[in-house]
Amino acid sequence: MSLQRYEGPLLFAHHGAAERRFLELISALPKVSVQGYDKYRDVIYWNRSSEDIYGYSEAEALGKKLEDLIIPNFMRDDVIKFHQRWIEFNEPIPSDELVLKKKGGQPIHVFSSHVMLKQGTDSPEMYCVDIDLTEQHEIRQELERMACTDLLTNLPNRRALEQCLTSVIEDARSSNSGFGLFFIDLDMFKEVNDTLGHTWGDELLKSVAKRLSDCIDSINGILARFGGDEFVYLANDVTCEIKCEEIAKTLSDCFTESFALSTENVHITSSIGISLYPRDGDVIDDILKHADAAMYQAKAEGRNRYHFFTKALSQRLREQRNIAANLRESLRNDEFELVFQPQVDVKTGKFSSCEALLRWCPLDNTKAVPPDVFIPIAERSELIGDIGNWVLRKACQQAQVWKQKGIEVRIDVNVSGKELEKSSYFECLTAYRNEYNLLPDDIGLELTENVLIKSDSTILEDLRAQRDLGVEISIDDFGTGYSSLSYLKHFPVTHLKIDRSFLEGAPENEYDSALMEAIVNVGHKLNLKIVVEGVETESQSDYCKSLNVEYVQGYLYSRPISADAIESLYSKQNQ
């Protein structure tokens, strides 16, 4: 080799004007590395940007092999092959984004293009034009990190969890191993959020995330925020229930001490559902769904506990899915009906309102289950909105029919929290009243105290607006939920319906009687009308009269009956 090959720019004195102009141009480009190589891939040109990007000075680079400078070991053979094929067969090297290496061995991301000069001669020269993509790569990495990170807690998010599960399942299949999945849901988090506000709710979630992360730091796995107040922990190489129980207890113990928020010390618990791979499923959806189902079972059993997914739970899930599918079919086929139970005025013995109760009447009656079974399933499967809409429309239709016949009976419909969460509920109520020429006091609303407590300020304002229009709003099954009388003053209600469980022993039992009297007295002090449910005996009826309650409802007066039967009963009482 002649010394002239190492003289850098002097070499190009013999080049044409176009080549000289090309080299002058590329020498000045910032962040654009240009290197020239002869047919042996020895460096013949190395611009200043190449020094900055790769760390080699021009003196260090000149005369060295391309593959010995900036090419990672795993790429060496391919680079040599591509270069030779270009020289011998005129096959250009395609432009591409590559990860090359710096002087110290660190990786560097570049976009590399290639130009061949003096092609077809005995001394072809290849020039690599590399654009430094370090900044773009860092931005891309940050975007990918953000896409896979929950920005509130800095934990992996649902997307990252599912990506991780895909990899873990592949590894578990190949190694014939397993893992445990823990679905963690905070108990009563919404109440904390509503009481302290979303800012402190977020602070609580961050505190929970940190405490969970700290307590499982020594266990091999990944903790992710699944969404809302739900976290998922994936424990690698865990294949037995005994080890899962140890982990579940560790997770539960994180909630033993309260969380300090502002001036408050908040005590919160968790419900945990556990599924095992491959016992409880071998695909992502099944593993997550089964852990979620086990978590809901833990909640149903009283919260603040853990529950494994079981075959019995699996069977129950299948049954619930079948019921949900049948409910959808019945909605399409209009296979429901409303029955009505009168609410009787204690003083007059007559009724001017009734509660609408839903009955499922599929053509195949073997599919039918009672409301206390299908309503919770409808709520979990998001069918409750469509079913509630059906009930509301049918109730309004019936109210119109009765008004046209001169029957002045208010129909109260039960409303679930899921329905109220949809902003369109009150719009539908207004639209149906207009469509069927009804007044606000023709259709009443019944909501449980749990629904009211979980309602946000917007829902409560909407309810208040309806009450101000003249809609009668009742708290249903009072006493079976939070049972806090202090909540009553915050709710825009007109009626308090006392659950039958309070009445059963009240006429004979001093303790039960004291509870009944307290509820009735507070209700009256708040200007609420009292309705007692489940009146089945004369002694219970007499007892209600002695407390001066306004209305009673129960089998002593009437079972839930058809619309025609209501008309007959109304006609009889008004003769």
RODO-2510 file (C-alpha; in nm, 4 decimals, decimal comma):
residues 575
     n   res          X          Y          Z
     1     m     0,0000     0,0000     0,0000
     2     s     0,1310     0,3462    -0,0828
     3     l     0,1605     0,6147     0,1820
     4     q    -0,0644     0,8366    -0,0285
     5     r    -0,3679     0,6415     0,0938
     6     y    -0,3212     0,7908     0,4413
     7     e    -0,2864     1,1539     0,3376
     8     g    -0,6555     1,2302     0,3807
     9     p    -0,7748     1,5281     0,1773
    10     l    -0,4540     1,5388    -0,0345
    11     l    -0,5726     1,2192    -0,1913
    12     f    -0,8606     1,4008    -0,3546
    13     a    -0,6464     1,6456    -0,5489
    14     h    -0,6634     1,4003    -0,8402
    15     h    -1,0410     1,3648    -0,8160
    16     g    -1,2806     1,5492    -1,0389
    17     a    -1,4366     1,8824    -0,9384
    18     a    -1,7649     1,7101    -0,8438
    19     e    -1,5901     1,4748    -0,6035
    20     r    -1,3928     1,7591    -0,4478
    21     r    -1,7136     1,9557    -0,4004
    22     f    -1,8787     1,6482    -0,2437
    23     l    -1,5967     1,6078     0,0061
    24     e    -1,5900     1,9753     0,0951
    25     l    -1,9603     1,9613     0,1618
    26     i    -1,9585     1,6530     0,3817
    27     s    -1,6543     1,7627     0,5787
    28     a    -1,8511     2,0514     0,7281
    29     l    -2,1702     1,8636     0,8187
    30     p    -2,2403     1,8569     1,1957
    31     k    -2,3609     1,5270     1,3456
    32     v    -2,3082     1,3622     1,0056
    33     s    -2,0172     1,1215     1,0175
    34     v    -1,8488     1,0522     0,6841
    35     q    -1,5820     0,7896     0,6420
    36     g    -1,4088     0,6763     0,3263
    37     y    -1,2805     0,3198     0,2733
    38     d    -1,0758     0,1663    -0,0030
    39     k    -1,1481    -0,1712    -0,1565
    40     y    -0,9741    -0,3381     0,1399
    41     r    -1,2047    -0,1480     0,3824
    42     d    -0,9067     0,0504     0,5149
    43     v    -0,9991     0,4032     0,6244
    44     i    -0,8937     0,6707     0,3739
    45     y    -1,1155     0,9541     0,4971
    46     w    -1,2461     1,0454     0,8442
    47     n    -1,4255     1,3771     0,8909
    48     r    -1,4418     1,5764     1,2125
    49     s    -1,7948     1,4599     1,2916
    50     s    -1,6695     1,1002     1,2782
    51     e    -1,4246     1,1928     1,5536
    52     d    -1,7088     1,3366     1,7627
    53     i    -1,9464     1,0470     1,7064
    54     y    -1,7151     0,7463     1,7265
    55     g    -1,4357     0,8832     1,9474
    56     y    -1,1434     0,8022     1,7170
    57     s    -0,9267     1,0899     1,5954
    58     e    -0,8442     1,1075     1,2276
    59     a    -0,4892     0,9905     1,3030
    60     e    -0,6221     0,6919     1,4981
    61     a    -0,8664     0,5937     1,2247
    62     l    -0,6709     0,6321     0,9029
    63     g    -0,5408     0,3026     0,7721
    64     k    -0,7472     0,0936     1,0138
    65     k    -1,0045    -0,1621     0,8991
    66     l    -1,3706    -0,0618     0,9059
    67     e    -1,4627    -0,3811     1,0908
    68     d    -1,1925    -0,3198     1,3534
    69     l    -1,3160     0,0304     1,4375
    70     i    -1,6916     0,0745     1,4580
    71     i    -1,8489    -0,2620     1,3653
    72     p    -1,9771    -0,4850     1,6516
    73     n    -1,8458    -0,8420     1,6404
    74     f    -2,1801    -0,9961     1,5443
    75     m    -2,1952    -0,7737     1,2305
    76     r    -1,8353    -0,8211     1,1054
    77     d    -1,8934    -1,1089     0,8623
    78     d    -2,2029    -0,9488     0,7090
    79     v    -2,0284    -0,6120     0,6610
    80     i    -1,7342    -0,7757     0,4823
    81     k    -1,9687    -0,9801     0,2637
    82     f    -2,1884    -0,6809     0,1677
    83     h    -1,8826    -0,4686     0,0832
    84     q    -1,7319    -0,7377    -0,1395
    85     r    -2,0600    -0,8008    -0,3220
    86     w    -2,0896    -0,4295    -0,4011
    87     i    -1,7391    -0,4208    -0,5492
    88     e    -1,7680    -0,7517    -0,7352
    89     f    -2,1368    -0,7630    -0,8370
    90     n    -2,2469    -0,4002    -0,8135
    91     e    -2,4989    -0,4744    -0,5349
    92     p    -2,5284    -0,1521    -0,3278
    93     i    -2,5553    -0,1760     0,0489
    94     p    -2,9068    -0,0603     0,1466
    95     s    -2,9470     0,2360     0,3811
    96     d    -3,0561     0,1315     0,7281
    97     e    -3,0694     0,2208     1,0941
    98     l    -2,7801     0,0436     1,2679
    99     v    -2,6312     0,0087     1,6132
   100     l    -2,2529     0,0496     1,5722
   101     k    -1,9908     0,0938     1,8430
   102     k    -1,7757     0,3770     1,9755
   103     k    -1,4078     0,3684     2,0647
   104     g    -1,4897     0,2589     2,4186
   105     g    -1,7235    -0,0124     2,2973
   106     q    -2,0448     0,1749     2,3797
   107     p    -2,3288     0,1272     2,1304
   108     i    -2,4333     0,4194     1,9104
   109     h    -2,7476     0,4403     1,6969
   110     v    -2,6949     0,5795     1,3465
   111     f    -2,8710     0,5934     1,0137
   112     s    -2,6142     0,4729     0,7627
   113     s    -2,6093     0,5359     0,3864
   114     h    -2,3358     0,4385     0,1403
   115     v    -2,1900     0,5891    -0,1759
   116     m    -1,9386     0,4214    -0,4108
   117     l    -1,6949     0,6484    -0,5974
   118     k    -1,4605     0,5422    -0,8821
   119     q    -1,6808     0,2397    -0,9328
   120     g    -1,5575     0,0067    -1,2075
   121     t    -1,1927     0,1039    -1,1549
   122     d    -0,9145    -0,0816    -0,9773
   123     s    -0,9433     0,1491    -0,6755
   124     p    -1,3141     0,1940    -0,5842
   125     e    -1,3844     0,3970    -0,2711
   126     m    -1,6874     0,3518    -0,0465
   127     y    -1,8090     0,6431     0,1616
   128     c    -2,0346     0,5826     0,4610
   129     v    -2,2587     0,8708     0,5614
   130     d    -2,3785     0,8076     0,9208
   131     i    -2,6323     1,0350     1,0885
   132     d    -2,6132     1,0313     1,4673
   133     l    -2,9507     0,9144     1,6029
   134     t    -2,8527     0,9228     1,9713
   135     e    -3,1014     1,1978     2,0555
   136     q    -3,3811     1,0383     1,8547
   137     h    -3,3049     0,7004     2,0122
   138     e    -3,3202     0,8483     2,3623
   139     i    -3,6495     1,0198     2,2799
   140     r    -3,7856     0,6960     2,1378
   141     q    -3,6736     0,5061     2,4460
   142     e    -3,8421     0,7630     2,6668
   143     l    -4,1627     0,7400     2,4646
   144     e    -4,1535     0,3612     2,4884
   145     r    -4,0896     0,3875     2,8613
   146     m    -4,3826     0,6257     2,8996
   147     a    -4,6050     0,3978     2,6909
   148     c    -4,5230     0,1086     2,9249
   149     t    -4,5159     0,3023     3,2534
   150     d    -4,7960     0,4219     3,4753
   151     l    -4,7109     0,7902     3,5047
   152     l    -4,8660     0,8272     3,8507
   153     t    -4,6875     0,5440     4,0317
   154     n    -4,3948     0,4835     3,7923
   155     l    -4,4840     0,1147     3,7958
   156     p    -4,5178    -0,0834     3,4733
   157     n    -4,8672    -0,0347     3,3318
   158     r    -5,1162    -0,2839     3,1899
   159     r    -4,9492    -0,2831     2,8488
   160     a    -4,6099    -0,3610     2,9999
   161     l    -4,7627    -0,6340     3,2165
   162     e    -4,9200    -0,8041     2,9162
   163     q    -4,5903    -0,7847     2,7248
   164     c    -4,4134    -0,9355     3,0241
   165     l    -4,6767    -1,2090     3,0562
   166     t    -4,6259    -1,3033     2,6915
   167     s    -4,2545    -1,3538     2,7533
   168     v    -4,2999    -1,5286     3,0887
   169     i    -4,5564    -1,7716     2,9444
   170     e    -4,3193    -1,8623     2,6583
   171     d    -4,0382    -1,9260     2,9077
   172     a    -4,2667    -2,1269     3,1375
   173     r    -4,3824    -2,3439     2,8484
   174     s    -4,0290    -2,4194     2,7318
   175     s    -3,8980    -2,4893     3,0835
   176     n    -4,2136    -2,6675     3,2031
   177     s    -4,2395    -2,4286     3,5007
   178     g    -4,5102    -2,1947     3,6286
   179     f    -4,5885    -1,8692     3,8015
   180     g    -4,8473    -1,7058     4,0245
   181     l    -5,0579    -1,4012     3,9423
   182     f    -5,1995    -1,1826     4,2208
   183     f    -5,4812    -0,9383     4,1380
   184     i    -5,4869    -0,6720     4,4119
   185     d    -5,7831    -0,4359     4,4499
   186     l    -5,8027    -0,1674     4,7186
   187     d    -6,1111    -0,1930     4,9379
   188     m    -6,3288     0,1192     4,9626
   189     f    -6,0829     0,3308     4,7625
   190     k    -6,3624     0,5281     4,5958
   191     e    -6,4877     0,6382     4,9356
   192     v    -6,1400     0,7709     5,0213
   193     n    -6,1273     0,9467     4,6835
   194     d    -6,4681     1,1055     4,7348
   195     t    -6,3938     1,2087     5,0931
   196     l    -6,0432     1,3516     5,0510
   197     g    -6,0530     1,4366     4,6805
   198     h    -5,8688     1,2986     4,3781
   199     t    -5,5396     1,4696     4,4632
   200     w    -5,5063     1,2786     4,7880
   201     g    -5,6513     0,9696     4,6224
   202     d    -5,3577     0,9855     4,3820
   203     e    -5,1161     1,0307     4,6728
   204     l    -5,2647     0,7202     4,8347
   205     l    -5,2112     0,5191     4,5154
   206     k    -4,8470     0,6327     4,5021
   207     s    -4,7980     0,5366     4,8677
   208     v    -4,9579     0,1958     4,8102
   209     a    -4,7380     0,1372     4,5038
   210     k    -4,4214     0,2203     4,7004
   211     r    -4,5167     0,0047     4,9964
   212     l    -4,6061    -0,2931     4,7756
   213     s    -4,2810    -0,2519     4,5808
   214     d    -4,0756    -0,2401     4,9022
   215     c    -4,2387    -0,5455     5,0576
   216     i    -4,1868    -0,7706     4,7532
   217     d    -3,8426    -0,6389     4,6672
   218     s    -3,6803    -0,9701     4,7549
   219     i    -3,9251    -1,1790     4,5478
   220     n    -3,8575    -1,2458     4,1807
   221     g    -4,1456    -1,0871     3,9892
   222     i    -4,3055    -0,7751     3,8463
   223     l    -4,5552    -0,5383     4,0096
   224     a    -4,7782    -0,3374     3,7756
   225     r    -5,0621    -0,0914     3,8118
   226     f    -5,3435    -0,2504     3,6145
   227     g    -5,5713     0,0524     3,6263
   228     g    -5,7695     0,2602     3,8758
   229     d    -5,7054     0,1120     4,2200
   230     e    -5,6030    -0,2284     4,0836
   231     f    -5,2496    -0,3690     4,0957
   232     v    -5,1182    -0,6981     3,9608
   233     y    -4,8178    -0,8859     4,0903
   234     l    -4,6587    -1,1598     3,8788
   235     a    -4,4439    -1,3939     4,0888
   236     n    -4,1987    -1,5955     3,8764
   237     d    -4,1245    -1,9638     3,9414
   238     v    -4,4083    -1,9986     4,1924
   239     t    -4,5984    -2,3229     4,1332
   240     c    -4,7693    -2,4143     4,4608
   241     e    -5,0452    -2,2676     4,6752
   242     i    -4,8316    -2,2693     4,9897
   243     k    -4,5806    -2,0267     4,8392
   244     c    -4,8689    -1,8192     4,6970
   245     e    -5,0233    -1,7940     5,0428
   246     e    -4,6951    -1,6648     5,1839
   247     i    -4,6803    -1,3976     4,9128
   248     a    -5,0487    -1,3087     4,9571
   249     k    -4,9950    -1,2603     5,3308
   250     t    -4,6918    -1,0420     5,2584
   251     l    -4,9008    -0,8293     5,0223
   252     s    -5,1878    -0,8065     5,2726
   253     d    -4,9497    -0,7057     5,5516
   254     c    -4,8605    -0,3945     5,3496
   255     f    -5,1972    -0,2535     5,4534
   256     t    -5,1665    -0,3228     5,8264
   257     e    -5,0357     0,0260     5,8984
   258     s    -5,2288     0,3343     5,7921
   259     f    -5,1151     0,5681     5,5148
   260     a    -5,0322     0,9281     5,6071
   261     l    -5,2077     1,1724     5,3746
   262     s    -5,2055     1,5440     5,4495
   263     t    -5,3462     1,5699     5,8021
   264     e    -5,5250     1,2348     5,7724
   265     n    -5,4098     0,8828     5,8520
   266     v    -5,6020     0,6620     5,6122
   267     h    -5,6502     0,2948     5,6877
   268     i    -5,7273     0,0859     5,3825
   269     t    -5,7301    -0,2876     5,3086
   270     s    -5,7052    -0,4988     4,9962
   271     s    -5,8782    -0,7955     4,8353
   272     i    -5,6485    -1,0306     4,6458
   273     g    -5,7319    -1,2914     4,3827
   274     i    -5,4751    -1,5570     4,2878
   275     s    -5,4416    -1,7690     3,9749
   276     l    -5,1629    -2,0130     3,8926
   277     y    -5,0082    -2,0886     3,5540
   278     p    -5,0699    -2,3367     3,3972
   279     r    -5,3261    -2,4788     3,6400
   280     d    -5,5779    -2,1966     3,6046
   281     g    -5,5145    -2,1092     3,2399
   282     d    -5,2411    -2,1038     2,9812
   283     v    -5,3185    -1,7784     2,7974
   284     i    -5,2964    -1,4195     2,9208
   285     d    -5,6693    -1,3445     2,9141
   286     d    -5,7601    -1,6525     3,1191
   287     i    -5,4869    -1,6010     3,3794
   288     l    -5,5894    -1,2368     3,4342
   289     k    -5,9633    -1,3039     3,4193
   290     h    -5,9421    -1,5881     3,6697
   291     a    -5,7299    -1,3886     3,9146
   292     d    -5,9825    -1,1051     3,8790
   293     a    -6,2724    -1,3437     3,9480
   294     a    -6,0957    -1,4759     4,2578
   295     m    -6,0454    -1,1176     4,3757
   296     y    -6,4182    -1,0467     4,3429
   297     q    -6,4855    -1,3611     4,5442
   298     a    -6,2550    -1,2284     4,8163
   299     k    -6,4575    -0,9047     4,8181
   300     a    -6,7851    -1,0981     4,8324
   301     e    -6,6599    -1,2879     5,1376
   302     g    -6,5989    -0,9673     5,3309
   303     r    -6,2906    -0,7954     5,1795
   304     n    -5,9448    -0,7720     5,3386
   305     r    -5,8532    -1,1276     5,2374
   306     y    -5,7198    -1,3373     4,9501
   307     h    -5,8868    -1,6097     4,7469
   308     f    -5,7575    -1,8679     4,5008
   309     f    -5,9268    -1,9334     4,1718
   310     t    -6,0997    -2,2723     4,2028
   311     k    -6,2905    -2,5179     3,9869
   312     a    -6,6097    -2,4196     4,1693
   313     l    -6,5411    -2,0560     4,0851
   314     s    -6,4701    -2,1602     3,7268
   315     q    -6,8042    -2,3392     3,7109
   316     r    -6,9785    -2,0351     3,8579
   317     l    -6,8115    -1,8128     3,5964
   318     r    -6,9331    -2,0405     3,3168
   319     e    -7,2839    -2,0292     3,4588
   320     q    -7,2695    -1,6510     3,4840
   321     r    -7,1449    -1,6218     3,1253
   322     n    -7,4326    -1,8421     3,0106
   323     i    -7,6819    -1,6312     3,2041
   324     a    -7,5333    -1,3140     3,0565
   325     a    -7,5610    -1,4591     2,7049
   326     n    -7,9224    -1,5590     2,7691
   327     l    -8,0005    -1,2118     2,9065
   328     r    -7,8661    -1,0548     2,5855
   329     e    -8,0859    -1,2841     2,3796
   330     s    -8,3909    -1,2044     2,5940
   331     l    -8,3273    -0,8311     2,5540
   332     r    -8,3390    -0,8770     2,1769
   333     n    -8,6593    -1,0830     2,2077
   334     d    -8,8295    -0,8603     2,4703
   335     e    -8,8581    -1,1486     2,7163
   336     f    -8,9031    -0,9450     3,0344
   337     e    -9,2034    -0,8102     3,2199
   338     l    -9,2759    -0,5687     3,5010
   339     v    -9,4833    -0,6538     3,8044
   340     f    -9,5882    -0,3984     4,0644
   341     q    -9,6085    -0,4037     4,4450
   342     p    -9,8302    -0,1365     4,6049
   343     q    -9,6972     0,0988     4,8728
   344     v    -9,9896     0,1463     5,1097
   345     d   -10,0693     0,4645     5,3044
   346     v   -10,0814     0,3566     5,6701
   347     k   -10,3574     0,6060     5,7604
   348     t   -10,5961     0,5430     5,4724
   349     g   -10,5133     0,1823     5,3807
   350     k   -10,5027     0,2882     5,0147
   351     f   -10,2135     0,3069     4,7721
   352     s   -10,1103     0,5739     4,5248
   353     s    -9,7641     0,4409     4,4387
   354     c    -9,6049     0,1086     4,3619
   355     e    -9,2592    -0,0346     4,3063
   356     a    -9,1872    -0,1757     3,9609
   357     l    -9,0098    -0,5122     3,9848
   358     l    -8,8441    -0,6856     3,6920
   359     r    -8,9152    -1,0464     3,6025
   360     w    -8,7270    -1,2500     3,3424
   361     c    -8,9571    -1,4612     3,1278
   362     p    -8,7539    -1,6346     2,8535
   363     l    -8,9426    -1,8538     2,6073
   364     d    -8,7327    -2,1429     2,7355
   365     n    -8,8209    -2,1115     3,1042
   366     t    -8,5307    -2,3385     3,2057
   367     k    -8,3049    -2,0371     3,1423
   368     a    -8,4865    -1,8170     3,3934
   369     v    -8,3268    -1,7240     3,7258
   370     p    -8,4579    -1,4810     3,9904
   371     p    -8,3624    -1,1095     3,9944
   372     d    -8,1223    -1,1446     4,2878
   373     v    -7,9179    -1,3755     4,0611
   374     f    -7,9423    -1,2092     3,7199
   375     i    -7,9242    -0,8425     3,8260
   376     p    -7,5678    -0,8680     3,9726
   377     i    -7,4597    -1,0606     3,6603
   378     a    -7,6125    -0,7903     3,4414
   379     e    -7,4182    -0,5275     3,6363
   380     r    -7,0875    -0,7100     3,5949
   381     s    -7,1415    -0,7767     3,2227
   382     e    -7,2430    -0,4162     3,1434
   383     l    -7,5943    -0,5309     3,0469
   384     i    -7,7553    -0,3364     3,3279
   385     g    -7,7686    -0,0176     3,1208
   386     d    -7,9800    -0,1810     2,8488
   387     i    -8,1976    -0,3628     3,1027
   388     g    -8,2437    -0,0459     3,3079
   389     n    -8,3398     0,1437     2,9947
   390     w    -8,5991    -0,1247     2,9135
   391     v    -8,7439    -0,0962     3,2658
   392     l    -8,7583     0,2836     3,2511
   393     r    -8,9334     0,2892     2,9135
   394     k    -9,1856     0,0178     3,0126
   395     a    -9,2606     0,1947     3,3408
   396     c    -9,3248     0,5216     3,1547
   397     q    -9,5456     0,3436     2,9011
   398     q    -9,7455     0,1861     3,1841
   399     a    -9,7762     0,5161     3,3710
   400     q    -9,9196     0,6748     3,0555
   401     v   -10,1736     0,3928     3,0141
   402     w   -10,2865     0,4308     3,3739
   403     k   -10,3136     0,8087     3,3500
   404     q   -10,5293     0,7761     3,0401
   405     k   -10,7587     0,5464     3,2431
   406     g   -10,7704     0,7930     3,5314
   407     i   -10,5503     0,5764     3,7546
   408     e   -10,3191     0,8095     3,9488
   409     v   -10,0439     0,5750     4,0672
   410     r    -9,6766     0,6707     4,0785
   411     i    -9,4356     0,4001     3,9583
   412     d    -9,1005     0,3769     4,1374
   413     v    -8,8152     0,2159     3,9413
   414     n    -8,4926     0,0793     4,0856
   415     v    -8,1769     0,2418     3,9506
   416     s    -7,8297     0,0873     3,9771
   417     g    -7,5053     0,2752     4,0223
   418     k    -7,3873     0,1563     3,6798
   419     e    -7,6856     0,3301     3,5204
   420     l    -7,6229     0,6564     3,7048
   421     e    -7,2587     0,6565     3,5973
   422     k    -7,3771     0,7005     3,2399
   423     s    -7,4351     1,0687     3,1800
   424     s    -7,7322     0,9903     2,9569
   425     y    -7,9532     0,8423     3,2315
   426     f    -8,1265     1,1642     3,3322
   427     e    -8,1532     1,2697     2,9687
   428     c    -8,3367     0,9428     2,8986
   429     l    -8,5656     0,9974     3,1969
   430     t    -8,6555     1,3467     3,0714
   431     a    -8,7012     1,2218     2,7136
   432     y    -8,9346     0,9384     2,8197
   433     r    -9,1404     1,1717     3,0400
   434     n    -9,1863     1,3999     2,7391
   435     e    -9,2588     1,1124     2,5009
   436     y    -9,5307     0,9653     2,7247
   437     n    -9,6720     1,2978     2,8473
   438     l    -9,5776     1,2376     3,2098
   439     l    -9,5133     1,4759     3,4979
   440     p    -9,2001     1,4494     3,7167
   441     d    -9,4021     1,2994     4,0028
   442     d    -9,5357     1,0151     3,7846
   443     i    -9,2071     0,8206     3,7922
   444     g    -9,0060     0,7834     4,1140
   445     l    -8,6503     0,6573     4,1602
   446     e    -8,5230     0,4046     4,4140
   447     l    -8,1502     0,3823     4,4889
   448     t    -7,9619     0,1921     4,7551
   449     e    -7,7557     0,3860     5,0083
   450     n    -7,4406     0,2187     4,8704
   451     v    -7,5143     0,3634     4,5267
   452     l    -7,5683     0,7090     4,6733
   453     i    -7,2485     0,7002     4,8778
   454     k    -7,0473     0,5985     4,5700
   455     s    -7,2063     0,8685     4,3536
   456     d    -6,9891     1,1643     4,2663
   457     s    -7,0948     1,5266     4,3030
   458     t    -7,2257     1,5456     3,9439
   459     i    -7,4672     1,2567     3,9982
   460     l    -7,5859     1,4004     4,3295
   461     e    -7,6451     1,7377     4,1611
   462     d    -7,8470     1,5674     3,8855
   463     l    -8,0532     1,3851     4,1492
   464     r    -8,1051     1,7113     4,3347
   465     a    -8,2298     1,8738     4,0145
   466     q    -8,4784     1,5888     3,9632
   467     r    -8,5986     1,6142     4,3225
   468     d    -8,6484     1,9884     4,2808
   469     l    -8,8637     1,9162     3,9736
   470     g    -9,0890     1,6973     4,1875
   471     v    -8,9419     1,3484     4,1375
   472     e    -8,9812     1,1283     4,4457
   473     i    -8,6414     0,9708     4,5274
   474     s    -8,6157     0,6861     4,7784
   475     i    -8,3243     0,5248     4,9563
   476     d    -8,3995     0,1547     4,9140
   477     d    -8,3066    -0,1221     5,1616
   478     f    -8,1856     0,1337     5,4139
   479     g    -7,9724    -0,0174     5,6876
   480     t    -7,8218    -0,3012     5,4841
   481     g    -7,5234    -0,1010     5,3551
   482     y    -7,3217     0,1601     5,5386
   483     s    -7,6116     0,2280     5,7770
   484     s    -7,4806     0,5709     5,8685
   485     l    -7,7575     0,8152     5,9495
   486     s    -7,5146     1,1032     5,9072
   487     y    -7,5114     1,0420     5,5317
   488     l    -7,8818     1,1152     5,4997
   489     k    -7,8468     1,4915     5,5165
   490     h    -7,6194     1,4880     5,2101
   491     f    -7,8527     1,2894     4,9858
   492     p    -8,1241     1,4593     4,7739
   493     v    -8,3975     1,2113     4,8709
   494     t    -8,7624     1,2312     4,9722
   495     h    -8,8315     0,8792     5,1036
   496     l    -8,6511     0,6350     5,3295
   497     k    -8,7314     0,2661     5,2726
   498     i    -8,6395     0,0605     5,5789
   499     d    -8,5267    -0,2914     5,4964
   500     r    -8,7425    -0,5826     5,6119
   501     s    -8,4610    -0,7215     5,8296
   502     f    -8,5131    -0,4328     6,0762
   503     l    -8,8847    -0,4991     6,1034
   504     e    -8,8831    -0,8760     6,1558
   505     g    -8,8151    -0,8766     6,5293
   506     a    -8,9027    -0,5175     6,6139
   507     p    -9,2575    -0,5693     6,7525
   508     e    -9,1280    -0,8222     7,0067
   509     n    -8,7610    -0,7370     7,0522
   510     e    -8,6617    -0,4288     7,2486
   511     y    -8,3228    -0,3875     7,0751
   512     d    -8,4681    -0,4192     6,7223
   513     s    -8,7466    -0,1828     6,8188
   514     a    -8,4988     0,0784     6,9419
   515     l    -8,3177     0,0652     6,6051
   516     m    -8,6428     0,1046     6,4137
   517     e    -8,7523     0,3987     6,6275
   518     a    -8,4147     0,5723     6,5850
   519     i    -8,4223     0,5396     6,2063
   520     v    -8,7833     0,6586     6,1812
   521     n    -8,7235     0,9542     6,4126
   522     v    -8,4127     1,0709     6,2265
   523     g    -8,5921     1,0274     5,8940
   524     h    -8,8817     1,2419     6,0111
   525     k    -8,6451     1,5048     6,1509
   526     l    -8,4947     1,5285     5,8005
   527     n    -8,8452     1,5658     5,6497
   528     l    -8,8296     1,2258     5,4823
   529     k    -9,1332     1,0046     5,4357
   530     i    -9,0827     0,6544     5,5726
   531     v    -9,1666     0,3340     5,3828
   532     v    -9,1297     0,0039     5,5687
   533     e    -9,0695    -0,3020     5,3508
   534     g    -9,1551    -0,6643     5,4201
   535     v    -9,4761    -0,6158     5,6247
   536     e    -9,6260    -0,9651     5,6439
   537     t    -9,8278    -0,9805     5,9704
   538     e   -10,0919    -0,7711     6,1429
   539     s    -9,8642    -0,7184     6,4424
   540     q    -9,5965    -0,5759     6,2127
   541     s    -9,8560    -0,3509     6,0508
   542     d    -9,9810    -0,2294     6,3892
   543     y    -9,6242    -0,1684     6,4992
   544     c    -9,5590     0,0483     6,1916
   545     k    -9,8732     0,2479     6,2676
   546     s    -9,7503     0,3043     6,6237
   547     l    -9,4297     0,4586     6,4842
   548     n    -9,6310     0,6921     6,2580
   549     v    -9,4582     0,5741     5,9430
   550     e    -9,6251     0,6958     5,6245
   551     y    -9,6205     0,3865     5,4005
   552     v    -9,5904     0,0084     5,4239
   553     q    -9,5151    -0,2496     5,1572
   554     g    -9,5353    -0,6260     5,1866
   555     y    -9,7240    -0,9505     5,1372
   556     l    -9,9824    -0,8601     5,4038
   557     y   -10,1184    -0,6038     5,1566
   558     s   -10,0185    -0,7445     4,8202
   559     r    -9,7575    -0,9528     4,6474
   560     p    -9,6003    -0,8089     4,3312
   561     i    -9,8825    -0,8281     4,0774
   562     s    -9,9459    -0,7543     3,7100
   563     a   -10,0502    -0,4168     3,5717
   564     d   -10,4066    -0,5467     3,5184
   565     a   -10,4233    -0,6644     3,8805
   566     i   -10,3055    -0,3177     3,9959
   567     e   -10,5909    -0,1627     3,7971
   568     s   -10,8439    -0,3959     3,9612
   569     l   -10,7051    -0,3258     4,3092
   570     y   -10,7092     0,0498     4,2440
   571     s   -11,0674     0,0328     4,1184
   572     k   -11,1778    -0,1674     4,4211
   573     q   -11,0235     0,0726     4,6750
   574     n   -11,1796     0,3753     4,5038
   575     q   -11,5349     0,2426     4,4701
***
